[in-house]
Amino acid sequence: MDKVQHFEIAVDDISRAKKFYESLFGWKTTETPMPDGGVYVGIQTGPVDEQSKPSESGYIGGGMFKRDAHLPMSGVAIAITVENLDATLEKVKAADGTILMGKTEIMGMGLYAYMKDTEGNVVGLWQNLVKSEQ
């Protein structure tokens, strides 16, 4: 069974959004520069270990990034970890879903894609390239 891996929030103003979520929920954020010059903000919604992985069960972390007309995601979405991204993208098409952004490697950590389900919802699909220790 494929599991929800993380959530994403597209924002207009990174600083304002960080302040909002940190003060509202007590979440911790970490900025990571991206190869395209942008910034991805990791969101910790609970305790993490030395590798920034959740250290207790029952929650997922997330991330936020500046809205961009070139990205298919402009609101809030979940990302689901899949074993084989290519096979999953084929299943999306067979189930009448739409591929919005094809397979993209993310900094040697994983492969990512965006799809739209039959109801118009955008969902991220993630395949790990590095095996998890858990």
N, C-alpha and C positions, 0 to 999 in steps of 0.2 A: 504494500500500500504506500503510495506517495504521500509525503507529509508537507504541511506548510512550513517553510524554511524561515521566512522573514516577511515583513511588510515594508512598503515604501510609501513615502509621502512626497509629492512634487509641490514645491513652494515658490513663491515669488521673491521672498527676501529671506535668505538663509539665517542671518543674524536674528531677525525678528522671530522666525519660526523656532529657532533653537531656544531663545529666551522664553517663548510661550510654553513649549513642551517641557523644558527643564523646570520652570516654575510651577506649572500646573500639575505634573505627575511625578516630579523628582527624577526624571530620566537623565542619564548622563549621555553626553554626545562627544564624538571624536571626529575631527575633520581629516579626510584623506585626499590629497591632491590626485586628480585623475590625469591620464595621459593627454586628454584633449584640452587641458588647462582649467577644467572645472573642478569643483569640490564635491565629494560625496561625504555626507555626514552620517557616521554610524550612530545608531541609537541603542543604548543599553537600557532595557526595561526591567532589569533584575541583576543579581550578582553574576559576575563573570570570572573565569579563570585567567591564567597568565596569557592565554591565546585569544582572549576576548570572547570565548565561547560561554554560553550559559552554564553556570556551575550548580544549578538546581533545576529540576524538571518543572514543567507547568507554565512556561512562558516562552515567547520568542522575542528576539530583538528586531530591529529594523534599520531603516536608513531614510535619509531625505536628500533631495537634490533640487537645484534650481530648475524650474519649468523651462522647457526648450521645445520649440516648434518642431524640431527634428526627432523628438522622442514621442512614441505613441502613448505614453502614460502621462496624464496631466492632473491626476487627483490622487487617490489612495488606492493601492493595489496590494495583493498578497503575492508572494512568490512560492512556488512549490518545487521541492527537490525531486528530481526524476533520475532514474538510473541511466537512461540513454536518451539524450535530448533529440537526436535525429529521429529515433523511433517515435518519441512522443509527438514531435512536430507532424509526422505522418498521421498519427492517430487524431490530432487536432483537425487536420484537413478532412480525414475520413468521417469525422463526427460533425462536419459542417461548421467548424470553427474557422477563424481567419488568422494567419500569421501576420503580425504587425511589424515585427522586427525579427529577422532570422538570427541564427546562431552567431553569437559574438563572444570572443574570449575576453574575460575580465581579469587582467593583471596576473595571469598564470594560476589563478585560484579556481576558476570554473568557467563554464559556458552558460550564456544567458540568452533568452529570447522572450519576446512578448507575444501573446496571443489574445484574441478577442473570442469570448465564448458566444454561443448562439443567442444570448440575451444582451449582448453589447458590453459586457464587463471585460476589462483588461486584466490579465493575469500574467505574472512573470513565471518563467520556467527556468530552473537552475540545475545544472549538472556539475557536481564537484569534480575537479581535476586532481585535487589533493585528497587522499583518503583521510577521513576523520578518525581521531583516536578513540572516540566514544563508541 
